[in-house]
Amino acid sequence: MSETTLGGIAGRMPRFIRRADPAVLTAFACIVLLLFLGSLYSRSFLSPEYLLQQLKVASFLGVIATGMMLVILLGQIDLSVPWAVAAGAMMACAAAAYGPVGVALAIPFGIVCGMLIGVVNGIGVAYLRIPSMIITLATNAVAQGLMVVYTGGFSPQDSATGAMRYLATGFAIPGVPNAVIIWALIGAAMVFVLTRTSFGRTVYGIGNRERAAYLSGIDTRRVVMIAFAVSGGLSAFGGVLLAGYASKAAQSMGDAYLLPSIAAVVLGGTSILGGRGSYLGTVAGVILITLLQSILSVMQMPEAGRQIIYGVVIVAMLLLYGRAPASR
Amino acid sequence: MKDWRYWLAEQRGTLLAFGIFIVMFVIYTSNHPAGFTANVVQTASNKGVLLAFVAMAQTLVVITAGIDLSVGMIFLLTNCLASWLVVGTPMQTTLGVIAVLAVGLLCGAINGAIVIYGRLQPIVATIATGAVYYGIGLLLRPFPGGSVNEDLADVLTGRVFGVVPASLVVLLAIVLVIWVPFSRSVLGRAAYAAGSSETAAYMSGVPIRRGKFAAYTLAGLLASIGGLFLTFFTYTGEAAYASGNSYTLFSIAAVVLGGVSLFGGKGSAIGAIFGALAFRTIGDLLFVFDFDPLWQPLFQGVILLVAVSLGAFALFRVRNRLEWFL
């Protein structure tokens, strides 16, 4: 890096700056600003242990936001995240109660349950042409209803399996939490799919104009459906990891992930109208949101204040760079 | 000859919602252990009116082809606020009611300003403002509590002449004072036009911005009337996240049942009111048939899913496949 920049600062820097998305740059600048503010508040804020811990917490949100990003790139939205997360966690824990086979299949079973929710969303959006925010709200309500009936209205007693705990809290490589590795793997796969496969290009195409994509001979409805299924599956996987982290599932564990996952994607510069955005931005958004949460909790801000600051920060940042063009 | 046909076509959604409500309510009262008495009607209307106000609020925004995911939170916030302010002497109570309504109006105006003048997508903007309103509500009422002027509460949740539920009378009054003038005004037309085709409305010189802003602002006001009524029924204020969320969700269900198009430009608040009443009655059917209350969330979710899927029948009328993709 240093050799190349030494060789051609004048030639390379402008292109580097030109190519970078201003939204992603703003998000990273905000991360630096937050780290700076945090370090003023407490010395330990910049210690490697603390930062690694933040990255670990961020990776749960990161997995969920990856699915959300895929859907938002299509110009749709997935509001079924809360109960897809909870269903994934609860079903994985429930499967663990059925002997060694159940324990072995716990994680895939949880993910499949989330994918089922996603498939219902996908059928509704792609084939029945129901607005995504409506159908996903409805499937969220149905998933909640199913879970309430299943658990009897209480948090389930089954606990997470060893494998789930290992994925969420273990260290396969010394010093690097497994959750971070999983996020990195899922992120790498997502980057590959979005930039190197025809599926990924189609996602961007549909986000820009579904009619045009359809007329180009793409089965757009299948792509939309797959994207929703992936989003549901990733939400559920996030729930599985969370259950492993807390070693059990809880009723409203997913509620805290809807707004942050949308916010992370949108703050990372992905257009809510679809068709524009990079995964790097989503990574920045996830880290930004996690740091913000962490600083607020270090400052012992009560829940009420956290919600207010959250909402205000999201609206403020969107007003900075997420505005639609003026009508004319 | 032609006129009444047009009227019928325009009011089809509303009439359908009215029909569903009547059928459900007949099933409900005929199976209710107490039967069709003034008490049963009063309880049902008190519960239904809460959702009806929130659904009216949602209708105003949905007509402009937007969506307000913060209505439930405005409803909660004003409930918490009312449990502080609507107490004391008649004078203080009046001022309190005015203050609560003003806060609702302000919340709606903030939503409108962010969506219209800030040019953000309504869905993200209102999720974020909803978080803010919920946070403020939680600040006001960290724990459930507070009180309300019980004389006023009893009058508004009681019965007029011993028969008609007072809450229905208030609902009718609100419709006459807010909805009817709005839908007939230039601003109301502008809101409909903006929802139908924003570009065409803009080109025709319709004041779409003012129309949409008025719709969002009045939506805040209507949600705050709902919050006020919640306080009158419960005598307390409570910032329960799940309750706010479910009111937002149910308001969308009510709007859909009421024949309001989620793509904007079509439907009326009257339809949404009947949609809300029908939705509440359907939810309560479980109780008269002695089902386990645990099944209620699932039951309501399935109704919502079926209601939104009904709109898909329009697909069969589509001649050109390209019209699938808006």
HADDOCK unambig.tbl for C-alpha pairs under 7 A between the chains (distance, minus, plus):
assign (segid A and resid 128 and name CA) (segid B and resid 312 and name CA) 5.17 0.50 0.50
assign (segid A and resid 129 and name CA) (segid B and resid 312 and name CA) 6.56 0.50 0.50
assign (segid A and resid 129 and name CA) (segid B and resid 324 and name CA) 6.98 0.50 0.50
assign (segid A and resid 130 and name CA) (segid B and resid 309 and name CA) 6.97 0.50 0.50
assign (segid A and resid 130 and name CA) (segid B and resid 312 and name CA) 6.69 0.50 0.50
assign (segid A and resid 135 and name CA) (segid B and resid 305 and name CA) 6.87 0.50 0.50
assign (segid A and resid 135 and name CA) (segid B and resid 308 and name CA) 6.91 0.50 0.50
assign (segid A and resid 138 and name CA) (segid B and resid 301 and name CA) 5.99 0.50 0.50
assign (segid A and resid 138 and name CA) (segid B and resid 304 and name CA) 5.80 0.50 0.50
assign (segid A and resid 138 and name CA) (segid B and resid 305 and name CA) 5.14 0.50 0.50
assign (segid A and resid 139 and name CA) (segid B and resid 305 and name CA) 6.79 0.50 0.50
assign (segid A and resid 141 and name CA) (segid B and resid 301 and name CA) 4.69 0.50 0.50
assign (segid A and resid 142 and name CA) (segid B and resid 298 and name CA) 5.33 0.50 0.50
assign (segid A and resid 142 and name CA) (segid B and resid 301 and name CA) 4.45 0.50 0.50
assign (segid A and resid 142 and name CA) (segid B and resid 302 and name CA) 5.92 0.50 0.50
assign (segid A and resid 144 and name CA) (segid B and resid 298 and name CA) 6.95 0.50 0.50
assign (segid A and resid 145 and name CA) (segid B and resid 295 and name CA) 6.91 0.50 0.50
assign (segid A and resid 145 and name CA) (segid B and resid 297 and name CA) 4.55 0.50 0.50
assign (segid A and resid 145 and name CA) (segid B and resid 298 and name CA) 3.50 0.50 0.50
assign (segid A and resid 145 and name CA) (segid B and resid 301 and name CA) 6.66 0.50 0.50
assign (segid A and resid 146 and name CA) (segid B and resid 298 and name CA) 5.81 0.50 0.50
assign (segid A and resid 148 and name CA) (segid B and resid 294 and name CA) 6.62 0.50 0.50
assign (segid A and resid 149 and name CA) (segid B and resid 294 and name CA) 5.73 0.50 0.50
assign (segid A and resid 149 and name CA) (segid B and resid 295 and name CA) 5.98 0.50 0.50
assign (segid A and resid 152 and name CA) (segid B and resid 294 and name CA) 6.72 0.50 0.50
assign (segid A and resid 153 and name CA) (segid B and resid 294 and name CA) 6.93 0.50 0.50
assign (segid A and resid 210 and name CA) (segid B and resid 325 and name CA) 6.27 0.50 0.50
assign (segid A and resid 211 and name CA) (segid B and resid 322 and name CA) 6.50 0.50 0.50
assign (segid A and resid 211 and name CA) (segid B and resid 325 and name CA) 5.74 0.50 0.50
assign (segid A and resid 304 and name CA) (segid B and resid 135 and name CA) 4.06 0.50 0.50
assign (segid A and resid 304 and name CA) (segid B and resid 136 and name CA) 6.44 0.50 0.50
assign (segid A and resid 304 and name CA) (segid B and resid 138 and name CA) 5.35 0.50 0.50
assign (segid A and resid 304 and name CA) (segid B and resid 139 and name CA) 5.62 0.50 0.50
assign (segid A and resid 305 and name CA) (segid B and resid 135 and name CA) 6.13 0.50 0.50
assign (segid A and resid 307 and name CA) (segid B and resid 131 and name CA) 5.38 0.50 0.50
assign (segid A and resid 307 and name CA) (segid B and resid 132 and name CA) 5.75 0.50 0.50
assign (segid A and resid 307 and name CA) (segid B and resid 135 and name CA) 5.02 0.50 0.50
assign (segid A and resid 308 and name CA) (segid B and resid 131 and name CA) 6.22 0.50 0.50
assign (segid A and resid 308 and name CA) (segid B and resid 132 and name CA) 4.07 0.50 0.50
assign (segid A and resid 308 and name CA) (segid B and resid 135 and name CA) 5.12 0.50 0.50
assign (segid A and resid 308 and name CA) (segid B and resid 136 and name CA) 6.93 0.50 0.50
assign (segid A and resid 311 and name CA) (segid B and resid 128 and name CA) 4.33 0.50 0.50
assign (segid A and resid 311 and name CA) (segid B and resid 129 and name CA) 5.67 0.50 0.50
assign (segid A and resid 311 and name CA) (segid B and resid 131 and name CA) 5.46 0.50 0.50
assign (segid A and resid 311 and name CA) (segid B and resid 132 and name CA) 5.22 0.50 0.50
assign (segid A and resid 312 and name CA) (segid B and resid 132 and name CA) 6.90 0.50 0.50
assign (segid A and resid 314 and name CA) (segid B and resid 128 and name CA) 6.57 0.50 0.50
assign (segid A and resid 315 and name CA) (segid B and resid 125 and name CA) 6.44 0.50 0.50
assign (segid A and resid 315 and name CA) (segid B and resid 128 and name CA) 6.53 0.50 0.50
assign (segid A and resid 319 and name CA) (segid B and resid 118 and name CA) 6.36 0.50 0.50
assign (segid A and resid 322 and name CA) (segid B and resid 120 and name CA) 6.87 0.50 0.50
assign (segid A and resid 323 and name CA) (segid B and resid 118 and name CA) 6.82 0.50 0.50
assign (segid A and resid 323 and name CA) (segid B and resid 119 and name CA) 5.30 0.50 0.50
assign (segid A and resid 323 and name CA) (segid B and resid 120 and name CA) 5.27 0.50 0.50
assign (segid A and resid 324 and name CA) (segid B and resid 119 and name CA) 5.40 0.50 0.50
assign (segid A and resid 324 and name CA) (segid B and resid 120 and name CA) 6.24 0.50 0.50
